[in-house]
Amino acid sequence: MSHAKYAVIASWIWSLIWNVTQEINDGYDLEGFGTHCAPVWNTERPTSRTYLILLVSFCYFGNIIILLICYIKIWMAMKKTRLHSTTAQQAERAVTTTIIYIVVGFVFCWTPYAGLSIYNLARPGFPVNPYMKTVCVYVAKTSTILNPIIYAIKNRQIRREMIGSIRSNNAKPEENEMVRIDRGQ
């Protein structure tokens, strides 16, 4: 099995552990205006508070550390090649800016929610404005689309493939290959 398959399986297991543990512990609660669910933050139960501390530690700070380690290793591997051509230097610059955008994007998206979570842990039961909760959650959720957008902007080949995919999805049914295959042509 390839490393990519192991990584996908590991990410599913990681997610399952955190979600099932919370479901067994305190469950989930509607947050903000009731448009999203989240762990029960305003709790005094020691097991729940421990879970929330571990959640912020591993799923926020841990992700930042993993991102930094992985991207620093990629950057160092590029530096080791020591290609001095203009093309290689441009590629190195492009990879470096992509790395910076991805790390800053993750931190930008998740810091408000992580900060709110830490605040709720520090002051349980203290009311938080539902607008603030909702904005923090939706900013965090944008991180799921941020990487594809960054890669599409920074990588010509990915951008070309995405545009081609969009164009083929907008084609008339008789021009779409999938429809032809379905018709048996």
Secondary structure as GFF3:
##gff-version 3
##sequence-region A 1 185
A	DSSP	alpha_helix	3	25	.	.	.	ID=ss1
A	DSSP	beta_strand	28	31	.	.	.	ID=ss2
A	DSSP	beta_strand	36	39	.	.	.	ID=ss3
A	DSSP	alpha_helix	46	56	.	.	.	ID=ss4
A	DSSP	pi_helix	57	61	.	.	.	ID=ss5
A	DSSP	alpha_helix	62	81	.	.	.	ID=ss6
A	DSSP	alpha_helix	86	122	.	.	.	ID=ss7
A	DSSP	alpha_helix	130	141	.	.	.	ID=ss8
A	DSSP	alpha_helix	143	154	.	.	.	ID=ss9
A	DSSP	alpha_helix	156	169	.	.	.	ID=ss10
A	DSSP	three_ten_helix	173	175	.	.	.	ID=ss11
A	DSSP	alpha_helix	177	183	.	.	.	ID=ss12
###
